[in-house]
């Protein structure tokens, strides 16, 4: 009988967890997708890189979403069983706290292992790769995504480029405005050409090769103005190098472990907090799912969200304290986990009695109506 009850509870939690995870992930990705679409529409990002970045972002979001999604799923699943009096029927058959904890732990331990892999290995890799993809997209966006009939800025807004028609790699009716100097005080240069093409050199530099046009050199309103007629004119521009991501959340865990900087150890404690939090939150969800018959199911859910917000903010505060040297590195974020662990013990003792929590109780204490 107990195996049937545990399998039933495990199935209900797993199904609810899958739905909650997908819903939360779609909500978060929707905002990021809108941002990437806007950058692609503005020509700052290649369209083919949008879904690649969305996939990499989803991997990073899962590290944070999995603990809270499982926490809410346990509250919702067990709360439904409690509201439909199925828990009362199970307890009448001899079920108790252990019959609720065992299926939860059967799900939580594999999830914690996968979450540890995400936090320590896969998520930093995804963050590094996403930073490289976005940096490369910004690098090649100067002349790499030319659209016919549309003005396009380059050189950090110091220049403007326009082509009336783009056909088979050839640009027609080209207009270029730029500065000849290294700063905004340089002389203005305006170039018009009947056609142009982009050429890549072996050194990595790019050359905009213009044909049959005019080059105007000088500042508007000044007498010193030059007009040059050319049959072929080349404009060389060097793309900025792709710098590797140096943010701590993108660095491999092995580098953080070997580092002597407290900021790196703060990031390491943050990654370790993910698998630890999923276990503590799952245990806390069990007593939060119970409510008196007339109390309603939303009370436990609202209280659970409040507890999670306080817990996650304390983790952020603790990480900031470690980075600033206000908290010993050895203590890390364990004090936050200890506080939540105390809340878990008190919540379990309140609903099931201290004996059930310590392992010698016989029957759970029933809710008062």
FENTARA-V217639 format. One record per residue. N is the residue number from 1. RES is the residue in one letter. PSI is psi in whole degrees, -180 to 180 (* if undefined). Layout:
BEGIN
N/RES/PSI  N/RES/PSI
END
This chain:
BEGIN
1/X/-43  2/X/-37  3/X/-38  4/X/-44  5/X/-44  6/X/-40  7/X/-38  8/X/-45  9/X/-43  10/X/-40  11/X/-43  12/X/-43  13/X/-43  14/X/-44  15/X/-44  16/X/-39  17/X/-42  18/X/-43  19/X/-46  20/X/-42  21/X/-46  22/X/-43  23/X/-48  24/X/-40  25/X/-41  26/X/-37  27/X/-46  28/X/-40  29/X/-25  30/X/-44  31/X/-43  32/X/-37  33/X/-41  34/X/-37  35/X/-45  36/X/-38  37/X/-40  38/X/-41  39/X/-38  40/X/-39  41/X/-31  42/X/-1  43/X/12  44/X/-7  45/X/134  46/X/140  47/X/-34  48/X/-15  49/X/-10  50/X/-53  51/X/-27  52/X/-44  53/X/-34  54/X/-43  55/X/-42  56/X/-36  57/X/-37  58/X/-39  59/X/-42  60/X/-39  61/X/-34  62/X/-32  63/X/-36  64/X/-32  65/X/-34  66/X/-49  67/X/-47  68/X/-34  69/X/-43  70/X/-38  71/X/-50  72/X/-35  73/X/-40  74/X/-42  75/X/-45  76/X/-44  77/X/-51  78/X/-31  79/X/-37  80/X/-41  81/X/-37  82/X/-41  83/X/-32  84/X/11  85/X/17  86/X/-33  87/X/-39  88/X/-39  89/X/-39  90/X/-42  91/X/-30  92/X/-25  93/X/4  94/X/5  95/X/150  96/X/-161  97/X/-40  98/X/-33  99/X/-19  100/X/-37  101/X/-40  102/X/-49  103/X/-32  104/X/-44  105/X/-34  106/X/-30  107/X/-37  108/X/-42  109/X/-48  110/X/-37  111/X/-40  112/X/-38  113/X/-44  114/X/-39  115/X/-37  116/X/-40  117/X/-40  118/X/-47  119/X/-38  120/X/-25  121/X/-62  122/X/-44  123/X/-44  124/X/-38  125/X/-44  126/X/-39  127/X/-41  128/X/-44  129/X/-39  130/X/-40  131/X/-39  132/X/-42  133/X/-44  134/X/-38  135/X/-41  136/X/-37  137/X/-42  138/X/-32  139/X/-45  140/X/-1  141/X/-12  142/X/-60  143/X/7  144/X/-19  145/X/61  146/X/132  147/X/136  148/X/138  149/X/21  150/X/129  151/X/142  152/X/128  153/X/154  154/X/173  155/X/47  156/X/39  157/X/0  158/X/-11  159/X/160  160/X/139  161/X/144  162/X/140  163/X/127  164/X/-32  165/X/141  166/X/120  167/X/118  168/X/43  169/X/-3  170/X/137  171/X/138  172/X/144  173/X/73  174/X/142  175/X/131  176/X/132  177/X/129  178/X/-179  179/X/137  180/X/-24  181/X/180  182/X/-8  183/X/-176  184/X/-9  185/X/-1  186/X/166  187/X/141  188/X/138  189/X/127  190/X/130  191/X/133  192/X/140  193/X/152  194/X/-32  195/X/165  196/X/163  197/X/154  198/X/131  199/X/134  200/X/126  201/X/165  202/X/-26  203/X/-6  204/X/-12  205/X/156  206/X/145  207/X/127  208/X/105  209/X/113  210/X/146  211/X/138  212/X/79  213/X/-166  214/X/146  215/X/124  216/X/126  217/X/117  218/X/169  219/X/139  220/X/138  221/X/-8  222/X/152  223/X/-31  224/X/87  225/X/130  226/X/142  227/X/124  228/X/129  229/X/133  230/X/154  231/X/-33  232/X/132  233/X/132  234/X/136  235/X/112  236/X/134  237/X/137  238/X/124  239/X/144  240/X/143  241/X/150  242/X/113  243/X/134  244/X/146  245/X/132  246/X/7  247/X/149  248/X/-32  249/X/-9  250/X/-8  251/X/146  252/X/150  253/X/-34  254/X/-37  255/X/-40  256/X/-39  257/X/-38  258/X/-9  259/X/154  260/X/-2  261/X/136  262/X/-29  263/X/-37  264/X/-38  265/X/-31  266/X/-43  267/X/-38  268/X/-42  269/X/-34  270/X/-42  271/X/-38  272/X/-27  273/X/-23  274/X/-55  275/X/-30  276/X/-41  277/X/-34  278/X/-34  279/X/-47  280/X/-42  281/X/-35  282/X/-41  283/X/-36  284/X/-30  285/X/-26  286/X/-54  287/X/-29  288/X/-21  289/X/-15  290/X/141  291/X/156  292/X/154  293/X/-36  294/X/4  295/X/-29  296/X/155  297/X/-22  298/X/-22  299/X/-48  300/X/-36  301/X/-45  302/X/-42  303/X/-38  304/X/-41  305/X/-41  306/X/-45  307/X/-42  308/X/-40  309/X/-43  310/X/-44  311/X/-47  312/X/-36  313/X/-36  314/X/-36  315/X/-42  316/X/-41  317/X/-43  318/X/-40  319/X/-42  320/X/-38  321/X/-38  322/X/-44  323/X/-34  324/X/1  325/X/11  326/X/-13  327/X/132  328/X/140  329/X/-35  330/X/-35  331/X/-38  332/X/-132  333/X/12  334/X/-27  335/X/-33  336/X/-43  337/X/-36  338/X/-40  339/X/-46  340/X/-37  341/X/-39  342/X/-39  343/X/-39  344/X/-47  345/X/-43  346/X/-40  347/X/-42  348/X/-41  349/X/-34  350/X/-40  351/X/-31  352/X/-6  353/X/148  354/X/-31  355/X/-40  356/X/-34  357/X/-40  358/X/-12  359/X/10  360/X/6  361/X/160  362/X/-45  363/X/144  364/X/151  365/X/129  366/X/150  367/X/143  368/X/137  369/X/*
END
